């Protein structure tokens, strides 16, 4: 897979100073985790899952989750399981590539059963998404033990075989359990989760945040005018998760929480997307489309995700994918700053290459390395290219 591979060569040459690198489920896990981008969730009871996966791949989606949990009624679970197995078999037989593909399971038993029923076709998957992951009830330990069984039985443990690179099946835990949400248990729960995930670092691709469950605990649901950071009780939990798991060591990639709005509704607050950048690029019609599709607050939330150390995002609508990917492209200015800082361990400070800020060599090291990794996944915008240009290309 490669971000923006649906664009033409001339578009790529015009938009990028450095184009995104290719990545795969068998490649560098650090690059793979950063490259998840907008992870599109789709209910596993949809009629033709394989066709859905291929259609989203061709539209630029690079990671998808086939969901067996909250998105489908309990009565539909057996049929949805059969649906997933059939889709994996079909995609495996085609052999022409898929987005990074995951299955969100309900139980350990379901995970083991699905893996065994899919057999060799499980190689299509990058891993499993584990809801309500914690280290209090033993749930996390049981899922990791099941993962190791599947890896051993199906040879998806990362070891090279027959001269080909080894693919390792991994998990993405969702932090949304009561122990994480409640203030009185949160610190101990996050510390325990961090210890457990750190002990199995090679098995963990990224950490996801279950903001819907967090909000529901307090009887809350944010409107299209508000980001998750405006809901203070949830924002505090997100901050604590980043504090424990988002430090450079062990350095887990933490994905931004779901954005669940996709149809035009009545506005209460003023739009959050300034007109000026769109006027400068003669893209006022693009701004109108963004506003109509409820995407301006999503753009603001992605900006805040990045500022708070979160990469990628959980999505429920295909129209959101291009927005996430455009916002994750590294700007030319960020790239030059990161290049000037990375590896400069002598310390000191210097004016940035753009001459508009101070770069401090030691404090900004972790940021620089993280930015350079993101530049490999999403590319570096050309010097005169703004997020408006990238949005226009991605949403066309």
C-alpha positions as CSV (number, residue, x, y, z in Angstrom):
1,X,0.0,0.0,0.0
2,X,1.0,3.6,-0.5
3,X,-0.8,6.8,0.5
4,X,-2.2,8.9,-2.4
5,X,-1.6,6.0,-4.9
6,X,-4.9,6.9,-6.4
7,X,-3.5,10.2,-7.7
8,X,-1.9,10.6,-11.1
9,X,1.9,10.8,-11.4
10,X,1.6,14.5,-12.5
11,X,-0.5,15.2,-9.4
12,X,2.0,13.5,-7.1
13,X,4.9,15.4,-8.7
14,X,3.2,18.7,-8.2
15,X,1.9,18.2,-4.6
16,X,4.9,16.4,-3.0
17,X,8.5,17.4,-2.1
18,X,8.9,13.8,-1.1
19,X,6.3,11.2,-2.0
20,X,5.0,8.6,0.5
21,X,6.8,5.3,0.8
22,X,5.2,1.9,0.3
23,X,4.2,-0.1,3.3
24,X,2.7,-3.5,4.0
25,X,1.6,-5.9,6.8
26,X,4.9,-7.7,6.3
27,X,7.1,-4.6,6.5
28,X,8.4,-2.2,9.1
29,X,5.9,-2.2,12.0
30,X,6.8,1.3,13.0
31,X,6.0,2.6,9.5
32,X,2.9,0.5,9.3
33,X,1.6,1.9,12.6
34,X,2.1,5.5,11.5
35,X,0.7,4.8,8.1
36,X,-2.7,3.5,9.3
37,X,-4.2,6.9,8.7
38,X,-7.9,7.0,8.6
39,X,-8.9,3.5,9.7
40,X,-12.4,2.9,8.3
41,X,-14.7,0.6,10.3
42,X,-17.3,-1.3,8.4
43,X,-20.0,-3.7,10.0
44,X,-19.1,-7.3,9.3
45,X,-22.7,-8.1,8.3
46,X,-22.5,-6.1,5.1
47,X,-23.5,-8.2,2.1
48,X,-20.3,-8.1,0.1
49,X,-17.4,-7.3,2.4
50,X,-14.7,-8.3,-0.2
51,X,-16.1,-5.9,-2.7
52,X,-16.3,-3.1,-0.1
53,X,-12.6,-3.6,0.9
54,X,-11.4,-3.4,-2.7
55,X,-13.6,-0.4,-3.5
56,X,-12.2,1.5,-0.5
57,X,-8.6,0.4,-1.4
58,X,-9.1,1.9,-4.9
59,X,-10.4,5.1,-3.4
60,X,-7.3,5.6,-1.2
61,X,-8.2,3.9,2.1
62,X,-5.2,2.2,3.6
63,X,-6.6,0.6,6.7
64,X,-9.9,-1.0,7.5
65,X,-11.6,-2.8,10.4
66,X,-14.3,-5.5,9.8
67,X,-16.3,-5.1,13.0
68,X,-18.1,-7.9,14.8
69,X,-18.8,-5.8,18.0
70,X,-21.0,-2.8,18.6
71,X,-21.8,-2.1,15.0
72,X,-23.9,-5.2,14.5
73,X,-26.8,-6.7,16.5
74,X,-26.1,-9.7,18.6
75,X,-28.4,-11.9,16.5
76,X,-26.3,-11.2,13.4
77,X,-23.0,-12.3,14.8
78,X,-23.0,-15.9,13.5
79,X,-23.8,-14.8,9.9
80,X,-21.2,-11.9,10.2
81,X,-18.5,-14.4,11.2
82,X,-19.3,-16.5,8.1
83,X,-19.3,-13.3,6.1
84,X,-15.8,-12.4,7.3
85,X,-14.4,-15.8,6.6
86,X,-15.8,-15.8,3.1
87,X,-14.4,-12.3,2.4
88,X,-10.9,-13.3,3.6
89,X,-10.9,-16.4,1.4
90,X,-12.0,-14.4,-1.6
91,X,-9.4,-11.6,-1.0
92,X,-6.7,-14.2,-0.4
93,X,-7.5,-16.0,-3.6
94,X,-7.3,-12.7,-5.6
95,X,-3.9,-11.9,-4.2
96,X,-3.8,-8.3,-5.6
97,X,-3.5,-6.5,-2.3
98,X,-5.8,-5.0,0.3
99,X,-5.6,-2.1,2.8
100,X,-4.1,-3.1,6.2
101,X,-7.1,-5.2,7.3
102,X,-8.2,-6.0,10.8
103,X,-11.1,-7.8,12.5
104,X,-12.7,-6.3,15.6
105,X,-13.7,-9.3,17.7
106,X,-15.9,-9.7,20.8
107,X,-14.2,-12.6,22.6
108,X,-11.1,-14.7,22.8
109,X,-13.1,-17.7,21.6
110,X,-14.4,-15.9,18.6
111,X,-10.9,-14.8,17.7
112,X,-9.6,-18.3,17.8
113,X,-12.5,-19.7,15.9
114,X,-12.4,-17.2,13.1
115,X,-8.6,-17.7,12.7
116,X,-9.0,-21.4,12.4
117,X,-11.9,-21.2,10.0
118,X,-10.1,-18.8,7.7
119,X,-6.9,-20.9,7.7
120,X,-4.3,-19.7,5.2
121,X,-6.6,-16.9,4.2
122,X,-5.9,-15.2,7.5
123,X,-2.6,-14.0,5.9
124,X,-4.8,-11.2,4.4
125,X,-5.2,-9.7,7.9
126,X,-2.7,-7.4,9.6
127,X,-4.3,-8.3,12.9
128,X,-7.2,-8.0,15.4
129,X,-8.8,-5.0,17.2
130,X,-9.5,-5.8,20.8
131,X,-12.3,-3.9,22.5
132,X,-12.3,-3.0,26.2
133,X,-8.7,-4.0,26.6
134,X,-7.4,-3.9,30.2
135,X,-5.0,-5.6,32.6
136,X,-7.5,-5.7,35.5
137,X,-9.8,-8.5,34.6
138,X,-7.1,-10.6,32.8
139,X,-8.8,-9.8,29.4
140,X,-5.7,-8.5,27.9
141,X,-3.6,-11.5,28.9
142,X,-6.1,-13.9,27.4
143,X,-6.3,-12.1,24.1
144,X,-2.5,-12.0,23.8
145,X,-2.3,-15.7,24.7
146,X,-4.8,-16.4,21.9
147,X,-2.8,-14.3,19.5
148,X,0.3,-16.4,20.2
149,X,-1.7,-19.6,19.5
150,X,-2.9,-18.2,16.2
151,X,0.6,-17.0,15.2
152,X,2.1,-20.5,16.0
153,X,-0.7,-22.5,14.3
154,X,-0.8,-20.4,11.1
155,X,2.8,-19.3,10.8
156,X,2.1,-15.6,11.2
157,X,4.8,-15.0,13.8
158,X,7.0,-12.8,11.7
159,X,9.6,-15.5,11.0
160,X,10.8,-15.6,7.3
161,X,9.8,-18.8,5.5
162,X,10.8,-20.1,2.1
163,X,12.9,-17.0,1.4
164,X,10.0,-14.6,1.9
165,X,9.6,-12.0,4.6
166,X,7.6,-13.1,7.6
167,X,4.3,-11.4,8.4
168,X,3.4,-11.0,12.0
169,X,-0.2,-10.9,13.1
170,X,-0.7,-8.1,15.7
171,X,-3.4,-6.6,17.8
172,X,-4.7,-3.0,18.3
173,X,-6.2,-2.8,21.8
174,X,-9.0,-0.3,22.3
175,X,-8.8,1.6,25.7
176,X,-12.4,2.0,26.8
177,X,-12.9,-0.2,29.8
178,X,-14.5,1.1,33.1
179,X,-11.1,0.8,34.8
180,X,-9.5,3.3,32.3
181,X,-12.5,5.6,32.3
182,X,-13.0,6.0,36.1
183,X,-10.7,8.5,37.8
184,X,-10.2,6.4,40.9
185,X,-8.8,3.4,39.0
186,X,-7.3,5.0,35.9
187,X,-3.7,5.5,36.9
188,X,-3.3,1.9,38.1
189,X,-5.2,0.5,35.0
190,X,-3.1,2.5,32.5
191,X,0.1,1.6,34.3
192,X,-0.8,-2.1,34.2
193,X,-1.8,-1.9,30.5
194,X,1.4,-0.2,29.7
195,X,3.4,-2.9,31.5
196,X,1.5,-5.7,29.7
197,X,1.7,-4.1,26.2
198,X,5.4,-3.3,26.8
199,X,6.1,-7.0,27.6
200,X,4.5,-7.9,24.2
201,X,5.8,-4.9,22.2
202,X,6.2,-6.9,19.0
203,X,2.6,-8.0,19.1
204,X,1.1,-4.5,19.4
205,X,0.8,-2.4,16.3
206,X,-1.0,0.7,17.7
207,X,-3.3,1.7,20.6
208,X,-6.8,3.0,19.9
209,X,-9.1,5.1,22.0
210,X,-12.8,4.3,22.5
211,X,-14.2,7.8,22.9
212,X,-17.8,6.6,22.3
213,X,-17.8,4.3,25.3
214,X,-16.0,7.0,27.4
215,X,-18.7,9.5,26.5
216,X,-21.5,7.1,27.2
217,X,-20.3,6.4,30.7
218,X,-21.2,10.0,31.5
219,X,-24.3,10.1,29.3
220,X,-22.6,12.4,26.8
221,X,-22.4,12.7,23.1
222,X,-20.6,15.6,21.4
223,X,-22.3,17.6,18.6
224,X,-20.8,18.2,15.1
225,X,-19.7,21.7,16.4
226,X,-17.4,20.3,19.2
227,X,-14.2,18.3,19.1
228,X,-13.5,15.5,21.6
229,X,-11.2,18.0,23.3
230,X,-14.1,20.2,24.1
231,X,-15.6,17.4,26.2
232,X,-13.4,17.9,29.2
233,X,-14.1,14.7,31.1
234,X,-13.1,12.6,28.0
235,X,-10.2,14.9,27.0
236,X,-8.7,14.3,30.5
237,X,-8.8,10.5,29.8
238,X,-7.1,11.0,26.4
239,X,-4.4,13.1,28.0
240,X,-3.7,10.4,30.6
241,X,-3.5,7.7,28.0
242,X,-0.9,9.8,26.0
243,X,0.9,10.5,29.3
244,X,1.4,6.8,30.0
245,X,1.6,5.2,26.6
246,X,2.6,8.0,24.3
247,X,6.1,8.7,25.6
248,X,9.0,8.0,23.3
249,X,9.7,4.9,25.4
250,X,7.9,2.6,24.8
251,X,6.5,4.8,22.0
252,X,3.2,3.3,21.1
253,X,1.3,5.0,18.3
254,X,-2.0,6.1,19.6
255,X,-4.8,6.7,17.1
256,X,-7.3,9.5,17.3
257,X,-10.8,8.7,18.5
258,X,-13.8,8.2,16.2
259,X,-15.5,11.1,14.3
260,X,-19.1,10.0,14.0
261,X,-20.9,12.9,12.1
262,X,-21.3,12.7,8.3
263,X,-24.6,14.4,7.3
264,X,-25.4,18.1,7.2
265,X,-27.2,19.3,10.3
266,X,-28.2,22.6,11.8
267,X,-25.3,24.7,13.0
268,X,-25.1,26.2,16.5
269,X,-21.6,27.6,16.5
270,X,-19.8,29.4,13.8
271,X,-17.9,27.4,11.2
272,X,-14.3,26.6,12.3
273,X,-12.6,26.7,8.9
274,X,-11.2,30.1,7.9
275,X,-12.0,31.3,4.4
276,X,-8.6,32.9,3.7
277,X,-6.6,29.7,2.6
278,X,-9.4,28.7,0.2
279,X,-9.5,32.2,-1.4
280,X,-5.8,32.1,-1.9
281,X,-6.0,28.9,-3.8
282,X,-9.2,29.7,-5.6
283,X,-11.0,26.8,-3.9
284,X,-14.0,28.5,-2.3
285,X,-16.2,25.7,-3.7
286,X,-14.1,23.1,-1.9
287,X,-14.7,25.0,1.4
288,X,-18.5,25.0,0.7
289,X,-18.4,21.2,0.2
290,X,-16.4,20.7,3.4
291,X,-18.9,22.8,5.4
292,X,-21.9,21.0,3.9
293,X,-20.4,17.6,4.7
294,X,-19.7,18.5,8.3
295,X,-16.0,18.2,7.9
296,X,-14.8,21.5,9.3
297,X,-14.9,20.4,12.9
298,X,-13.3,17.1,11.9
299,X,-10.4,19.0,10.4
300,X,-10.1,20.9,13.7
301,X,-10.1,17.7,15.7
302,X,-7.4,16.1,13.5
303,X,-5.3,19.2,14.1
304,X,-5.8,18.8,17.8
305,X,-5.1,15.1,17.6
306,X,-1.7,15.8,16.1
307,X,-1.0,18.5,18.6
308,X,-1.7,16.0,21.4
309,X,0.4,13.2,20.0
310,X,-2.2,11.1,18.3
311,X,-1.8,9.8,14.7
312,X,-4.5,8.5,12.4
313,X,-8.2,8.3,13.3
314,X,-11.1,5.9,13.7
315,X,-13.6,6.6,10.9
316,X,-17.1,5.4,10.1
317,X,-17.6,7.1,6.7
318,X,-15.5,6.9,3.6
319,X,-15.7,10.6,2.9
320,X,-13.5,11.2,6.0
321,X,-10.5,9.2,4.8
322,X,-9.2,11.8,2.4
323,X,-9.4,14.5,5.1
324,X,-7.4,12.5,7.6
325,X,-4.7,11.7,5.0
326,X,-4.4,15.3,3.8
327,X,-4.0,16.6,7.3
328,X,-1.3,14.0,8.1
329,X,1.0,15.0,5.2
330,X,4.1,16.7,6.7
331,X,4.5,20.3,5.6
332,X,7.7,21.4,3.9
333,X,8.4,23.7,6.9
334,X,7.9,20.9,9.4
335,X,10.2,18.6,7.3
336,X,13.1,21.1,7.1
337,X,12.8,21.7,10.9
338,X,12.9,17.9,11.6
339,X,15.9,17.4,9.3
340,X,17.7,20.2,11.0
341,X,17.1,18.8,14.5
342,X,17.2,15.0,14.1
343,X,20.6,13.6,15.1
344,X,21.9,16.9,16.3
345,X,22.7,15.8,19.9
346,X,25.2,18.5,20.6
347,X,22.4,20.7,21.9
348,X,22.0,24.4,21.5
349,X,19.4,26.3,19.6
350,X,19.1,27.9,16.1
351,X,16.7,29.7,14.0
352,X,14.5,27.4,11.9
353,X,15.2,27.1,8.1
354,X,12.1,29.2,7.4
355,X,13.4,31.8,9.8
356,X,10.2,32.0,11.9
357,X,10.8,30.0,15.1
358,X,13.6,28.7,17.3
359,X,14.6,25.1,17.1
360,X,16.1,23.6,20.3
361,X,18.1,20.5,19.4
362,X,17.7,18.4,22.5
363,X,14.1,19.1,23.5
364,X,12.8,18.6,20.0
365,X,14.6,15.3,19.2
366,X,11.6,13.0,19.8
367,X,9.3,15.4,17.8
368,X,11.8,15.4,14.9
369,X,12.1,11.6,14.7
370,X,8.4,11.2,14.9
371,X,7.8,13.8,12.2
372,X,10.3,12.1,9.9
373,X,8.6,8.8,10.3
374,X,5.3,10.4,9.5
375,X,6.9,12.0,6.4
376,X,7.8,8.5,5.2
377,X,4.2,7.3,5.5
378,X,2.4,10.4,4.2
379,X,5.0,12.3,2.3
380,X,6.2,15.8,2.5
381,X,4.2,18.6,0.8
382,X,5.9,20.7,-1.8
383,X,7.0,24.2,-0.6
384,X,4.0,26.0,-2.1
385,X,1.4,23.3,-1.3
386,X,-1.1,23.8,1.5
387,X,-3.5,21.4,3.1
388,X,-6.2,22.9,0.8
389,X,-4.4,21.6,-2.2
390,X,-4.1,18.2,-0.7
391,X,-7.7,18.2,0.4
392,X,-8.8,19.2,-3.1
393,X,-6.8,16.4,-4.7
394,X,-7.9,13.8,-2.2
395,X,-11.6,14.7,-2.3
396,X,-11.9,15.1,-6.1
